[in-house]
Amino acid sequence: MSTHRIGLAQGTAIYVGAILGAGILALPALAASAAGPASLLAWLILLLFCIPVAMSFAALGVRYPDSGGVATFVARAFGPRASAAVGYWFYFALPAGAPATAFVGGQYVSYALGGGQGLALAVAAGLLLAAFGSNAAGLKVSGGVQLVLVGLLAVLLTVAVVTALPSARAANLEPFAPHGWLAVGQAASLLFFSFAGWEAVTHLSGEFRDPRRDLPRVTATTLVVVGVLYLGLALTCVLVLGPRLAGSEAPLTQLLHHGLGSAASMITAVMAMLLTFGTMNAYLAGASRLGAALARDGALPSALARGHQPGEVPRRSLALLFALSALVCVVALATGATLATVMLAASACFIAVTVAGLVAGVRLLPRGTAVWWGAVLAAAVMSVVLLFSGVALLVPFLLGVAAVVGARRLGRPRSAAPGTGSAPAGADPAGAEMAGQSR
């Protein structure tokens, strides 16, 4: 059994990897197209909104460090049936989200190198296999790989900004809001998913050496790193590319051309792979542990429970995720399903998980505190965002029904599910007591 636990550096790398995604390569242009230079306000607003979301999940992780993550929080607040539904939303959405994310990365690489659909699929397959292989080796390997990749990514993004800055022109900020101030809201909706991912890493809260000390530090450091990278890149794109930004298909490549010339396309391809791999690596680390926790708690077959303890590798859960991801790939290729359809279905589930976690936070966190008000605000905003998923809401609904039915057929485990018995190892007894009083 592996006894490796996450430290501050690896934890920050995993958190940053979960938030940053390949969308950053295109989103500055899409946001600028919607709101012009005023899109910078949308980046700033969303970064500020991230603070209550991130801090709410960090506070819950400190109180209930467990591989169940959000499912554990929901079990504490609303019981095992609700917890099973939330667990299913995240666990079974990942086999759709991971291949879709890998294909997005493959498309960026193919575009940057002038390849076709075949190259995009080949790169996507390679990224998927690498992410699963990294996690199968355990957190010592996957966390170390993540640390190296995030460090390299930060260097490349910094190089892109610094080398392009001499071409910056303040005149490119005018007119600041060519499409009106309401367009900032439209830009924010486009950028929203570049700031999601906090729910994915809650499943790793029990893997930290000292969750009470490390989780708040890692969360705060991640907010700073993501904020600097996002705002720095967005501001540089606006100042350097100006009116060309709104119509650009590859704004980062154009930005790199200003400082690095012909090497820009290759560097963009490398960044696309780093961004995509980092996101999948972090999500798989969380989802595989969630599957083992669900099996431990009776919501999935008990054979999958192996590896749910901190420091262990949940290889059986990971193997199931790999098989389901492969199945999704085969079905998508055979039916010609669009990337947008697959991503919308996965996104609806992930947003539902975030809403459930924040609502659980409203019930579990000390009432009237700053972090409690943050959870209230974030839950209200995220609930509205969830409604915009439209017909895709059928996916979390059906998975929720399957979770309740499946849990009943499998029966309750010998040990109490999270939230129905004693606190998990390392949980904050005071927090558990306050949670019980609030109910």
SULPEQUI-V194348 format. One record per backbone hydrogen bond with DSSP energy under -0.5 kcal/mol. CO is the residue of the C=O (numbers start at 0). NH is the residue of the N-H. If there is no record, write none. Layout:
((CO/NH) (CO/NH))
//
This chain:
((5/208) (6/10) (7/11) (8/12) (9/13) (10/14) (11/15) (12/16) (13/17) (14/18) (15/19) (20/23) (21/24) (22/25) (22/26) (23/27) (24/251) (25/28) (25/29) (26/30) (27/31) (28/32) (29/33) (30/34) (31/35) (34/37) (35/38) (36/39) (37/40) (37/41) (38/42) (39/43) (40/44) (41/45) (42/46) (43/47) (44/48) (45/49) (46/50) (47/50) (47/51) (48/52) (49/53) (50/54) (51/55) (52/56) (53/57) (54/58) (55/59) (56/60) (57/61) (58/62) (59/63) (62/427) (63/65) (65/68) (67/70) (68/71) (68/72) (69/73) (70/74) (71/75) (72/76) (73/77) (73/78) (74/78) (78/82) (79/83) (80/84) (81/85) (82/86) (83/87) (84/88) (85/89) (86/90) (87/91) (88/92) (89/93) (90/94) (92/95) (92/96) (93/97) (95/99) (96/100) (97/101) (98/102) (99/103) (100/104) (101/105) (102/106) (103/107) (104/108) (105/109) (106/110) (107/111) (108/112) (109/113) (109/114) (110/113) (115/119) (116/120) (117/121) (118/122) (119/123) (120/124) (121/125) (122/126) (123/127) (124/128) (125/129) (126/130) (127/131) (128/132) (129/133) (130/134) (131/135) (132/136) (133/141) (134/137) (137/140) (137/141) (138/142) (139/143) (140/144) (141/145) (142/146) (143/147) (144/148) (145/149) (146/150) (147/151) (148/152) (149/153) (150/154) (151/155) (152/156) (153/157) (154/158) (155/159) (156/160) (157/161) (158/162) (159/163) (160/164) (161/165) (163/166) (164/167) (168/171) (169/172) (170/173) (174/36) (174/177) (175/37) (176/179) (179/182) (180/183) (181/184) (181/185) (182/186) (183/187) (184/188) (185/189) (186/190) (187/191) (190/193) (191/194) (196/199) (196/200) (198/201) (199/202) (200/203) (201/204) (203/206) (204/207) (206/5) (207/210) (209/212) (209/213) (210/214) (212/216) (213/217) (214/218) (215/219) (216/220) (217/221) (218/222) (219/223) (220/224) (221/225) (222/226) (223/227) (224/228) (225/229) (226/230) (227/231) (228/232) (229/233) (230/234) (231/235) (232/236) (233/237) (234/238) (235/239) (236/240) (236/241) (237/241) (238/168) (240/243) (241/244) (242/246) (244/247) (249/253) (250/254) (251/255) (252/256) (253/257) (254/257) (254/258) (255/258) (255/259) (255/260) (256/260) (259/262) (260/263) (261/264) (262/266) (263/267) (264/268) (265/269) (266/270) (267/271) (268/272) (269/273) (270/274) (271/275) (272/276) (273/277) (274/278) (275/279) (276/280) (277/281) (278/282) (279/283) (280/284) (281/285) (282/286) (283/287) (284/288) (285/289) (286/290) (287/291) (288/292) (289/293) (290/294) (291/295) (292/296) (293/298) (293/299) (294/297) (300/303) (301/304) (302/305) (304/307) (308/311) (311/313) (312/314) (313/317) (314/318) (315/319) (316/320) (317/321) (318/322) (319/323) (320/324) (321/325) (322/326) (323/327) (324/328) (325/329) (326/330) (327/331) (328/332) (329/333) (330/334) (331/335) (331/336) (337/341) (338/342) (339/343) (340/344) (341/345) (342/346) (343/347) (344/348) (345/349) (346/350) (347/351) (348/352) (349/353) (350/354) (351/355) (352/356) (353/357) (354/358) (355/359) (356/360) (357/361) (358/362) (359/363) (360/364) (365/368) (368/372) (369/373) (370/374) (371/375) (372/376) (373/377) (374/378) (375/379) (376/380) (377/381) (378/382) (379/383) (380/384) (381/385) (382/386) (383/387) (384/387) (385/388) (386/389) (388/391) (389/392) (390/393) (391/394) (391/395) (392/396) (393/397) (394/398) (395/399) (396/400) (397/401) (398/402) (399/403) (400/404) (401/405) (402/406) (403/407) (404/408) (405/409) (406/410) (416/419) (416/420) (423/426) (426/428) (427/431) (428/432) (429/433) (430/434) (431/435) (432/436) (433/437) (434/438))
//
